[in-house]
């Protein structure tokens, strides 16, 4: 009775259409949320790897850092 009433009030052609659309919306919601979690975990792993396994600064970067510090101290 509840689903039939919702289908009628929602202007669906049938109870079947109502159920299928409701299930599709929920499926899209679940997939979207899971993909966000996976992307967030991958971003965290990439960031952590970059911090932990960062390469040593080359001569140009070291020189640029020194120049920057000199500019700040003037």
N, C-alpha and C positions, 0 to 999 in steps of 0.2 A: 504494500500500500504506500509506504514512504517513497520508494523509488518511482512508482507510477505517478504519484502526485508531483514529485520534482520534475519528472520528464514532461508532464503536462504543463506545469508552470513555467518551465524553461523553454517551452515552445519547440520541443523536439518532436520529430515525426513519429517516433516509437520509443518504447522502453529500451529496445536493443540499441538504437542510435544514442540514447542518453548514456547507457552503460559503456558503450564503446568509446565515446568521446571522453567520458570521465576517466576511464582506464588509460586512454592515450595521454591525456593531460598529466596524470599522475606519473606515467612512465617517463614522459619528457622531463618532468620535475626531478625525478630520482636520478636520471642519467645526467642532467645538467649539474646537479649538486655533486655527484660523484666525480664528474670531470673537473670541477673546480677544486675539489680536494686533491685529486691526483696532480693537477697542475701546481697547486700550492706546495705539495710535497716535493715535486721535481724542482721547483724554484728554490726551496730551502736547501735541497741537496746541492744544487749548482752553486748557490751562494757559499755554503759551508765549504765545499771543495775549493772554491776560489780563495777563500780566506786561509784555509789550512795549507793548501798546496800552492800558494802564490810564489811566483818566480822572484828571484832577487832583483832589486832595482839595477838597471843598467847605468852606464856612466852618464848618459844624457839625462835620465831621470834624477840621478843624484845631483848633478850640476844644476838642474832646474830647481830642485828643492833648496839647495844652498842659496841660489839667487833670490828665491822667494823669501827665505828667512832674512836675507840681507835687506830686502826692500821693507820688510816689516819692522826691522830694527832702526831704520833711518828716521 
